[in-house]
Amino acid sequence: SCFLLNSGLFVRCYSMMVISLPAALCLAISGLEMFCDVEVSNVDPIIVFFLSAPEIPDISNKQLQWESNMGNAFCKGGFNYTDGHLVVPRAGYYRVFLQITYGDQGGDADTHCKNRETLKLSHSVSYFHDSYPDYQPLLSAVDTVICAQGWRKSLFTSGLFHLDKDSVLKVESEQPKRIVRNEHEVFFGAELLPDSR
């Protein structure tokens, strides 16, 4: 990864290849145009995961369950996912991201959402390690929506964090009954930055 500061604008350049590279030479060309010359020798294994919405979600619990094998979902490089908990395989700096799309599910899901009522939507990623007494907040997103037939809203959040080996991540939502079931609208992932320690 490389970070360049150009005329007060923050620009991030990193490899989107499905391999983790040991080094990258990133050059700024004519303002904001970026060119990355990537060295591919001594390639390390990729450490990345991408989880998506399960076909039949558990809507009775704030802690969300994820699909880890089917469709676009996968875990590579030692990530271990079990029952809503994701174990980090190696210490380093990770880009963590989460998107959840909420919508009008009809039926029981909207029992407490009257027409034109304001509904609060929120979810979070929490982080646990043996050095902490309990889960600590890592990421969160909050927004509101006006209840109406067919309403829909996506909340996306991401950040860069140093995660310890064997630490655990989990996702919670205050409105699990209103989460849609499409994997392209509901996903949770992280990638270890190249040369991260």
C-alpha positions in Angstrom: 0.0 0.0 0.0 1.1 3.6 -0.5 -0.5 6.8 0.7 0.1 10.1 -1.2 -0.8 13.6 -0.3 -1.4 15.7 -3.4 -2.7 19.3 -3.1 -4.4 18.6 0.2 -6.3 15.6 -1.2 -5.6 12.2 0.4 -5.1 9.4 -2.2 -4.8 5.7 -1.4 -3.3 3.2 -3.8 -3.2 -0.5 -3.2 -3.3 -3.7 -5.1 -6.8 -5.2 -5.8 -5.3 -8.5 -7.1 -6.3 -11.7 -5.4 -2.8 -12.1 -4.0 -1.0 -10.4 -1.2 2.1 -8.7 -2.5 5.3 -8.0 -0.5 6.1 -4.7 -2.1 4.6 -2.1 -4.4 6.1 1.0 -6.1 3.4 3.6 -6.5 4.1 6.7 -8.7 2.0 9.8 -9.1 1.6 10.8 -12.7 0.0 14.1 -13.8 -1.9 15.1 -10.7 -4.2 12.4 -9.5 -3.4 9.7 -12.1 -1.8 6.7 -10.4 0.5 4.0 -11.7 1.5 1.0 -9.6 4.5 -1.1 -10.6 4.1 -4.3 -8.5 7.0 -6.6 -7.6 5.6 -10.2 -7.5 8.6 -12.2 -6.3 8.3 -14.0 -2.9 4.5 -13.7 -2.9 2.9 -14.3 0.5 -0.4 -16.1 0.8 -3.5 -13.9 0.7 -5.2 -13.3 4.0 -8.7 -12.1 3.2 -12.4 -12.9 3.9 -15.7 -11.9 2.4 -18.9 -13.0 4.0 -22.4 -12.5 2.7 -26.0 -12.7 3.8 -27.2 -16.2 4.6 -30.1 -17.6 2.6 -32.1 -18.2 5.8 -30.9 -15.6 8.4 -31.5 -15.8 12.1 -33.6 -12.7 12.8 -34.1 -13.5 16.5 -30.6 -12.4 17.5 -28.8 -9.0 17.2 -25.5 -10.8 16.5 -25.6 -11.6 12.7 -24.8 -15.0 11.1 -23.0 -15.1 7.7 -22.6 -17.3 4.7 -18.9 -18.2 4.4 -18.8 -20.8 1.6 -21.5 -20.4 -1.0 -22.0 -17.7 -3.7 -19.4 -14.9 -3.5 -18.4 -15.7 0.1 -15.0 -17.1 1.0 -12.3 -17.2 3.7 -8.6 -17.4 2.7 -5.3 -17.4 4.5 -6.3 -18.8 7.8 -9.5 -16.9 8.7 -11.8 -19.1 10.8 -15.5 -18.4 10.8 -17.9 -20.2 13.2 -21.4 -19.2 14.4 -21.1 -15.5 13.9 -17.5 -15.2 15.1 -14.5 -14.6 12.9 -11.0 -15.4 14.2 -8.1 -13.3 12.8 -5.1 -15.6 11.7 -2.3 -13.1 11.9 -1.4 -9.7 13.5 -1.3 -6.8 11.1 -3.1 -3.9 9.6 -6.5 -4.8 8.0 -9.0 -3.0 6.0 -12.3 -4.0 7.5 -15.6 -3.2 5.7 -19.3 -3.8 6.3 -22.5 -3.1 4.3 -26.0 -3.9 5.4 -29.1 -3.1 3.4 -32.4 -2.7 5.2 -35.8 -2.7 3.7 -39.5 -3.1 4.0 -40.0 -6.9 4.7 -43.7 -6.7 5.3 -45.6 -8.9 7.8 -44.3 -9.1 11.3 -41.1 -7.3 10.5 -42.9 -4.0 10.3 -45.2 -4.4 13.2 -43.6 -1.5 15.0 -43.0 0.7 12.0 -46.0 2.8 11.2 -46.4 4.8 8.0 -44.3 8.0 8.0 -42.7 7.0 11.3 -38.9 7.6 11.6 -37.0 4.3 12.1 -33.4 4.2 13.4 -31.1 1.8 11.6 -27.7 0.9 13.2 -25.1 -1.8 13.1 -21.6 -2.3 14.4 -18.4 -4.5 14.2 -16.9 -5.4 17.6 -13.5 -6.7 18.4 -12.3 -9.0 21.2 -8.8 -10.1 22.3 -7.6 -11.8 25.5 -6.1 -8.5 26.6 -9.6 -6.9 26.8 -12.2 -7.7 29.4 -15.0 -7.6 26.8 -15.8 -6.8 23.1 -14.7 -3.3 22.0 -16.3 -1.2 19.2 -14.4 -1.2 15.9 -16.9 0.2 13.3 -20.4 1.5 13.5 -23.0 3.0 11.2 -26.2 4.8 12.1 -29.0 6.4 10.0 -32.7 6.9 9.9 -35.4 6.2 7.4 -39.0 7.3 7.0 -41.3 4.2 7.0 -43.2 3.8 3.8 -44.1 0.9 1.6 -41.1 -0.5 -0.2 -38.5 1.6 1.7 -34.9 0.5 1.4 -31.5 1.9 2.7 -27.9 0.7 2.6 -25.3 1.6 5.3 -21.6 1.1 4.5 -18.7 1.6 6.8 -15.0 0.8 6.6 -11.7 1.5 8.2 -8.0 0.5 8.7 -7.2 -1.2 12.0 -4.4 -3.1 13.6 -5.8 -6.5 14.6 -4.0 -9.0 16.9 -3.6 -12.7 16.1 -6.5 -14.8 17.4 -8.7 -11.8 18.0 -12.4 -12.2 17.2 -14.7 -10.0 15.1 -18.5 -10.0 15.3 -21.3 -8.0 13.7 -24.5 -6.8 15.5 -27.6 -5.0 14.2 -30.4 -3.3 16.1 -32.8 -4.2 13.2 -32.1 -7.8 12.2 -35.6 -8.4 11.0 -35.4 -5.7 8.4 -32.1 -6.9 6.8 -32.5 -8.0 3.1 -31.2 -11.3 2.0 -29.2 -10.5 -1.1 -25.5 -11.1 -1.0 -24.7 -8.1 -3.2 -26.4 -5.9 -0.7 -25.3 -7.4 2.6 -21.6 -8.3 3.1 -18.7 -8.2 5.6 -15.1 -8.5 4.9 -11.4 -7.7 5.6 -8.1 -7.9 3.9 -4.6 -7.8 5.4 -2.5 -5.0 3.9 0.6 -6.1 2.0 3.8 -6.1 4.1 1.7 -5.6 7.2 3.2 -6.4 10.6 
